[in-house]
Amino acid sequence: MTTENLPAIAPKLDRLVKRRQDLGITEPGPVDMGVLQTILLDEIAGRLDELQEVAIAIGRLVQKQESQMDKAPVGVMRPYTRVITGDTIVEWRVYEDVGQNCTSATVYSDGPDDCYICLNDLRNGFQKLEANENLSFDFHGHPLIATFFFKSVVGGSCSLRIPLEY
């Protein structure tokens, strides 16, 4: 029997022939189909192991890429409006409306009263935004805008326009 048709199992057949010679069998004779099937199945199992390793590596790459997708800016800008009344702190979680953190925002105050704005963490403190002024936040493509906190003056109100880029 020649191994020209079965290049993947040729080394194993050579070992089988050598083993037969070591046992004193000089005539190679026909190879039993069970032996060929065993050799073929062993070869298939080895290739499946290699494919499994490749699949695991691809899975890790996809998982890493998906984790990076939340950081990549999309380049979409959407306007939002908020009306703030009184000095009670109003929290706006950007992620709930947009579906991801934003890279930049500009808050326009249409008055009539002043407004106070805090970005992401109340410990950062509030910035005063007077009527008919604006305040910009730009993180140069990094999605760091997650939450806004707003409040107005006691008994006052302010209307805000907030275009967000994400």
C-alpha positions as CSV (number, residue, x, y, z in Angstrom):
1,M,0.0,0.0,0.0
2,T,1.3,3.5,-0.8
3,T,0.7,6.6,1.2
4,E,0.6,9.0,-1.6
5,N,-3.2,9.5,-1.2
6,L,-2.9,10.0,2.6
7,P,-0.1,12.6,3.2
8,A,-1.4,13.6,6.7
9,I,-1.1,10.0,8.0
10,A,2.1,9.0,6.1
11,P,4.4,9.2,9.2
12,K,2.1,7.1,11.2
13,L,1.9,4.4,8.6
14,D,5.7,4.4,8.4
15,R,5.8,3.8,12.1
16,L,3.3,1.0,11.8
17,V,5.4,-0.7,9.1
18,K,8.5,-0.4,11.3
19,R,6.6,-1.8,14.2
20,R,5.6,-4.8,12.1
21,Q,9.2,-5.3,11.1
22,D,10.3,-5.2,14.7
23,L,7.8,-8.0,15.5
24,G,9.4,-10.1,12.8
25,I,6.6,-9.7,10.2
26,T,8.5,-9.2,6.9
27,E,5.5,-8.9,4.6
28,P,3.6,-5.8,5.2
29,G,0.4,-7.3,3.9
30,P,-2.9,-5.4,3.8
31,V,-3.5,-2.9,6.6
32,D,-6.7,-3.5,8.5
33,M,-9.4,-0.9,7.9
34,G,-9.8,-0.5,11.7
35,V,-6.2,0.6,11.9
36,L,-6.7,3.1,9.1
37,Q,-9.8,4.4,10.7
38,T,-8.0,4.8,14.1
39,I,-5.1,6.7,12.4
40,L,-7.6,8.9,10.5
41,L,-9.6,9.6,13.7
42,D,-6.5,10.5,15.6
43,E,-5.5,12.9,12.8
44,I,-9.0,14.5,12.9
45,A,-8.8,14.8,16.7
46,G,-5.4,16.6,16.5
47,R,-6.8,19.0,13.9
48,L,-9.9,19.7,16.0
49,D,-7.7,20.5,19.0
50,E,-5.8,23.0,16.8
51,L,-9.1,24.5,15.7
52,Q,-10.3,24.8,19.2
53,E,-7.2,26.8,20.2
54,V,-7.8,29.1,17.2
55,A,-11.5,29.6,18.2
56,I,-10.5,30.4,21.8
57,A,-8.0,33.0,20.5
58,I,-10.5,34.5,18.2
59,G,-13.1,34.7,21.0
60,R,-10.6,36.5,23.2
61,L,-9.9,39.0,20.4
62,V,-13.6,39.6,19.8
63,Q,-14.2,40.1,23.5
64,K,-11.4,42.6,23.7
65,Q,-12.7,44.5,20.7
66,E,-16.2,44.6,22.1
67,S,-14.8,46.1,25.4
68,Q,-13.1,48.8,23.3
69,M,-16.2,49.6,21.3
70,D,-17.7,51.5,24.2
71,K,-14.6,53.8,24.1
72,A,-14.8,54.6,20.4
73,P,-16.7,57.7,19.6
74,V,-19.5,57.3,17.0
75,G,-19.5,60.9,15.8
76,V,-23.2,61.5,16.3
77,M,-24.6,64.7,17.9
78,R,-28.1,64.8,19.4
79,P,-29.8,67.7,21.2
80,Y,-31.5,67.4,24.5
81,T,-33.4,69.8,26.6
82,R,-33.9,70.1,30.4
83,V,-36.0,72.5,32.5
84,I,-34.6,73.0,36.0
85,T,-36.7,74.5,38.7
86,G,-35.6,75.4,42.2
87,D,-32.4,74.6,44.1
88,T,-33.1,70.8,44.3
89,I,-30.3,68.8,42.6
90,V,-31.5,67.1,39.4
91,E,-29.4,64.2,38.1
92,W,-29.3,63.3,34.5
93,R,-27.6,60.0,33.6
94,V,-26.5,60.4,30.0
95,Y,-26.1,56.7,29.4
96,E,-29.8,56.0,30.0
97,D,-30.8,58.4,27.1
98,V,-27.9,57.9,24.7
99,G,-26.9,54.3,25.4
100,Q,-23.2,55.2,26.1
101,N,-21.1,57.9,27.6
102,C,-20.5,61.0,25.6
103,T,-17.3,62.7,24.4
104,S,-18.4,66.3,24.4
105,A,-21.3,68.5,25.4
106,T,-22.3,72.1,25.4
107,V,-24.9,73.4,27.8
108,Y,-26.8,76.5,26.6
109,S,-28.9,78.4,29.2
110,D,-31.9,80.1,27.9
111,G,-32.7,81.6,31.3
112,P,-34.6,83.2,32.8
113,D,-32.5,82.5,36.0
114,D,-29.0,81.2,36.6
115,C,-28.2,77.5,36.6
116,Y,-25.5,75.5,38.3
117,I,-23.9,72.5,36.6
118,C,-21.7,69.6,37.9
119,L,-20.2,66.9,35.7
120,N,-20.0,63.2,36.7
121,D,-19.2,63.6,40.4
122,L,-20.9,66.0,43.0
123,R,-17.5,66.2,44.8
124,N,-16.2,68.3,41.9
125,G,-18.6,71.1,42.8
126,F,-21.0,73.1,40.7
127,Q,-20.1,75.7,38.0
128,K,-22.4,78.7,37.6
129,L,-24.0,79.2,34.2
130,E,-25.7,82.5,33.9
131,A,-28.8,83.1,31.7
132,N,-27.9,83.3,27.9
133,E,-24.5,81.8,28.4
134,N,-23.0,78.4,27.5
135,L,-20.6,76.0,29.0
136,S,-18.6,73.4,27.0
137,F,-17.2,70.1,28.0
138,D,-14.9,68.3,25.5
139,F,-12.8,65.2,26.2
140,H,-11.3,64.9,22.7
141,G,-12.9,61.6,21.6
142,H,-12.8,59.9,25.0
143,P,-16.3,59.0,26.3
144,L,-16.0,60.4,29.8
145,I,-19.4,62.3,30.2
146,A,-21.6,60.0,32.1
147,T,-23.8,62.1,34.4
148,F,-24.9,65.8,34.8
149,F,-26.1,67.4,38.0
150,F,-28.2,70.6,37.7
151,K,-29.8,73.0,40.1
152,S,-31.1,76.5,39.8
153,V,-31.5,79.3,42.3
154,V,-34.1,79.2,45.1
155,G,-37.5,79.8,43.5
156,G,-36.0,80.2,40.1
157,S,-36.0,78.1,36.9
158,C,-33.8,77.8,33.8
159,S,-34.3,76.2,30.4
160,L,-31.3,74.3,29.0
161,R,-30.4,73.0,25.6
162,I,-27.6,70.3,25.6
163,P,-26.3,68.9,22.4
164,L,-24.3,65.8,23.1
165,E,-21.6,64.2,20.9
166,Y,-20.9,60.5,21.3
